[in-house]
Amino acid sequence: PLVRPYAGAVGPGFLLMQDSARPHVAGVCQQFLQDESIDAMDRPARSPDLNPIEHIWDIMSRSIHRRHVAPQTVQELADALVQVWEEMP
């Protein structure tokens, strides 16, 4: 159901990209997407190179690891991730 507002905001041409996790390929999930007329991109299993978010996570992780002082708390990590995200071109 979280995809519904995004699909509505994007409008026609919305294409859902998700991984091959069991919940995503479950019949109930596929039926929901069909009932909501949401198109999903088919991707081969185990293909992180085809998933753009994996590249973003890699960039963010490397940036966090390059810091002189590693985040010590969840809040520090969250703040660092927001900062890295905002610094991306």
C-alpha positions as CSV (number, residue, x, y, z in Angstrom):
1,P,0.0,0.0,0.0
2,L,2.9,2.4,0.4
3,V,3.4,2.5,-3.3
4,R,-0.1,3.8,-3.9
5,P,0.6,7.5,-3.1
6,Y,3.7,7.5,-5.2
7,A,2.0,6.0,-8.1
8,G,-0.7,8.6,-7.8
9,A,1.7,11.5,-7.5
10,V,3.7,10.4,-10.5
11,G,0.7,9.6,-12.6
12,P,0.6,7.8,-15.9
13,G,3.9,6.1,-16.7
14,F,4.7,5.2,-13.1
15,L,6.9,2.1,-13.1
16,L,7.6,0.3,-9.9
17,M,11.1,-1.1,-9.5
18,Q,11.5,-3.6,-6.6
19,D,13.9,-6.4,-5.9
20,S,13.0,-10.1,-6.0
21,A,12.4,-10.5,-2.3
22,R,9.8,-13.1,-1.5
23,P,7.2,-10.6,-0.2
24,H,7.6,-8.7,-3.5
25,V,7.0,-11.7,-5.7
26,A,4.3,-13.2,-3.6
27,G,1.0,-13.7,-5.3
28,V,-0.8,-11.3,-3.0
29,C,1.6,-8.6,-3.8
30,Q,1.4,-9.3,-7.5
31,Q,-2.4,-9.3,-7.3
32,F,-2.4,-5.9,-5.5
33,L,-0.2,-4.4,-8.2
34,Q,-2.5,-5.7,-10.9
35,D,-5.7,-4.5,-9.1
36,E,-4.1,-1.1,-8.7
37,S,-2.9,-1.0,-12.4
38,I,0.7,-0.5,-11.2
39,D,3.3,-1.7,-13.7
40,A,6.4,-3.3,-12.2
41,M,9.7,-3.7,-13.9
42,D,10.8,-7.3,-14.3
43,R,14.4,-7.9,-13.2
44,P,16.5,-11.0,-13.1
45,A,17.1,-12.4,-9.6
46,R,20.3,-11.4,-7.8
47,S,21.1,-8.4,-10.1
48,P,22.3,-5.6,-7.8
49,D,24.1,-4.0,-10.8
50,L,20.6,-3.3,-12.4
51,N,19.3,-1.7,-9.2
52,P,20.2,2.0,-9.1
53,I,19.7,2.3,-5.3
54,E,22.5,-0.2,-4.7
55,H,24.9,2.2,-6.3
56,I,23.6,5.0,-4.1
57,W,24.0,2.9,-1.0
58,D,27.6,2.1,-2.0
59,I,28.4,5.8,-2.5
60,M,26.8,6.7,0.8
61,S,28.6,3.8,2.6
62,R,32.0,4.8,1.2
63,S,31.4,8.4,2.1
64,I,30.5,7.5,5.7
65,H,33.6,5.2,6.1
66,R,35.9,8.0,4.8
67,R,34.9,10.3,7.7
68,H,37.6,10.9,10.4
69,V,35.1,10.0,13.2
70,A,32.6,7.2,12.6
71,P,29.0,7.8,13.8
72,Q,28.6,6.5,17.3
73,T,24.8,6.5,17.6
74,V,21.9,5.8,15.3
75,Q,21.1,9.5,15.3
76,E,24.7,10.4,14.3
77,L,24.5,7.9,11.5
78,A,21.1,9.2,10.3
79,D,22.5,12.8,10.4
80,A,25.6,11.7,8.4
81,L,23.5,9.9,5.8
82,V,21.3,13.0,5.3
83,Q,24.4,15.1,4.9
84,V,25.9,12.7,2.4
85,W,22.6,12.6,0.5
86,E,22.4,16.4,0.3
87,E,26.0,16.6,-0.9
88,M,25.4,14.2,-3.9
89,P,25.3,15.9,-7.3
